[in-house]
Amino acid sequence: MTMIRTTLAEQAYQELRARIVSGRLPGGRRLLPNELAADLGISPTPVKEACLRLEADGLVATSTRRGMVVRSYSEEDVEELYAARILIEKGAVEAAFDTGRMTDTLCRDLSRSLDRHRQFAAGTSLDDLAQALVHDRAFHSTLVEAAGIRTISEAHARILGQTHTLFVSVPGDYERSVDEHGAVLDAITAGDRQQTVQALVHHLARSRENTLRQVRILAEQAPRS
């Protein structure tokens, strides 16, 4: 019985996480276990377990007044998340160069992510954007994983999931992001460590500003109490 319950909790976690990251469950949405359980066709217990994991991921918050809700982000949250991303991704890239892990195989993996990202970034639907973000995450995750430090990769995945929940809320210039990824890949292919770091930090700084803009728009759109 424990194994079955664990499996259902994992399935609920994966499904609810996908809904949050894709924007189908937007920031501020209440998560009612009984309602979600009926939708997923399971009992409330594994849904509650899944919500606790999502809270640990930083995607769900607990409010004394409203219970569990999909987390919303402040400008301070964004600044902190991007400060962490810049430290992690810059350090991972430098480590990968230092240990000879910037290989042809890695470049091919990054190129595939970039091609798929480009394919969906020009779209206008929520599904297009959700798919673009899947490949955006793959690009950044591949960069960090190249350092070969599992603990860092796991922390980065958690932070990346949080920043990307904001991207599905307000339209942005995602085709520019593809071009910036291309600049990072070009520098890696050329074996230029310094230029790679500069292109990556420039990209993350632009992404931070775009995300801050989205947070401000969401705040302006929020109903006044």
Secondary structure, DSSP 8 states (H G I E B T S, - for coil): -HHHHHHHHHHHHHHHHHHHHHTSS-TT-B--HHHHHHHHTS-HHHHHHHHHHHHHTTSEEEETTTEEEE----HHHHHHHHHHHHHHHHHHHHHHHHTT---HHHHHHHHHHHHHHHHHHT--SHHHHHHHHHHHHHHHHHHHHTT--HHHHHHHHHHHHHHHHHHTTS---HHHHHHHHHHHHHHHHTT-HHHHHHHHHHHHHHHHHHHHHHHHHHHHHS---
